[in-house]
Amino acid sequence: MAGICLIAVLLALFSQWYHHHQSSRSLAHFGPDAAMLILRAKKVELLRLQAPPELRAKKRQNVRELTILGQRRQIAGRREISTAQGLIHARTSLCQDSSFRWDQKPSDCQPQWNFALQFSQGKSMTTLAFALNCQLAAHVEQSTLISIEPIAQGMADFVKSLPAK
């Protein structure tokens, strides 16, 4: 009986070590608080983004905007997707090191920030904006940029699979 308990403890320790090493760079990139929100926030919203209002028309009252690495984008639509099919997979992939190209050098690609995922719980919030044309994600609150080349198609498919509202 003691042998079985020892094996169970060793397997549990190995599991913790393994999962930590699968996400250590992601955790460092986003920070522990943001990573926890990405994985476990009760509320997740999809934000549809478009060109800032002054490029399309005169600025109107109550226009909500998001600034992504110095670029202003208008929030054209917002909807809660907390229970959306596939969200758990998207959340998990956003916290796994293998989902990113850590050594990718900046390219000449001009990001078109089309959507963002906003994770919130209570007064805590973190936002990831996506430019799938360049296979990039930006952590809005920290103004950091990262290549999502390994998961870009999966993120595009996930957003397309969400029911229209």
N, C-alpha and C positions, 0 to 999 in steps of 0.2 A: 504494500500500500504506500509506503514511504517513497519507493522508487517511482511509482506513478505520479505522486504529487511533485516530486523533484523534476520529472520530465515535463509536467504541465507548467511549472514555474519557469523552466528553461525555455520552453516554447513561447510562453507569454513574453519573456524578456527579448527573445529573438524577434518576435513580431513587432514589439515597440521599436527596437533598433532598426529593423528593416523599414518600417513606415517613416521613421524620422529621417533616414537617409534618402528616401524617395522624395522628400519635401523640404529638405534643409535649405536649399538655395531659394526656393519659392517663399519660404517663411522669412528668410532674411530680406528678400526683395520687397515683399509687401509689408512686412512687420507682423508681429504676432497678433495684434488686435485686428488688423485688416484681414489677415488670413482666417482668423476665427469667424469674422463676419461673413466672409466669402463662403466658408463651409457651413455655418450654422445659423445665420441671421434668419429670423422668423419672416421678415418681409423682403421680397426681391421684386424689383420693378424693372421693366424694359423701358428704356427711354429712346424714342425715335428722334434722331437729330437731323438738322438741316442747316443751310447757310444762314448766317445772322440776318436779322430783319432789315438792317439798313442796306444790304445788298439786294434785297427783294422788294422792299417797300419801306415807307416811313415807319419808324419805330412806334409800336402800339403800346398801350398801357398793359401791364401785367404779363409781359412776355418773359418767360423764364429762359434763362441761358445757362450754359455750362462752358467753362473755359478749360480747354484741353491743351496743355503745353503752349499756352499763349494764344491759341485759336479759339475764338468765340463761336459757339454753335447754339442755335435755338432749339429748345426742347419742343418738338412739334407734336409729340404724343407721349403719354405715360400710361403704363398699365401694370397692374400687379400680376406676377407670374409665379408666385410662391409655391403653387401646387402644380405647376406645369410638368407634363410628362417629359422626362429627360433632364430636368433641372439638376437633379442629384448628380448625374454624370458630368454635366457642365461644371458644377461647383467643384467636384473632385478633380477634374482635369486642370482647373485653374490653380490648384495647389500642388500639383505634381511637377517635379523638376523636368521630367521628360517632355512636358508640354511646351517647353520654351527652347529657343536657340540662344543660349547664353553668350556665345561668342560672335553672334551676328553683328557685323559692322553696319552703321547707318548707310542707307542708300539714297539715291536721288528721288525715290518715290515720294510723291506728295500725298500724305494721308487724307483720306476722305472719311471723317468720323461720322458714321451713319447711325450707330446705335451705342448704347451704354447699358450696363447692368448695374443697378444700384442696390446694395445690400444694407439693410438697416434693422436695428433692434434697439428699442428705446430711443435714447438720444445719440447713439453711435451709428455712424454711417460710413460706407466706403463705396467708391464708384470706379468701375472699370469701363473705359471707352474703347471701342473697337474700330479699326480702319482695316477692313478685310482686303481692300485693294493692295495694301502694302504688307498684309499679314502682321499687323501690329496691335498691341494693346497698351493703353496708357492708364496708369493709376492716377486718377485725377487729383486726389488730395495730396499726393506726394510728388506730382509732376515727374513721374518716371515712365520710361518707355521700354517695352520688351517685345521681342519677336515671338509671335505665336504660330510660326510656320507649321509645326507639327499638328496643331489642332484647329487651324484656321478654317478648313473645310467643315469640320465637325461643328464649329461654332456657327458657321453660316447655315448649315443644315438645321441646327437646333432652332435658330431664330426663325427660319422659314417654316418650320413645323408648328410654330405657335399659332393657334387659331386667330383669325382676324377678328378685330373688335370694332 
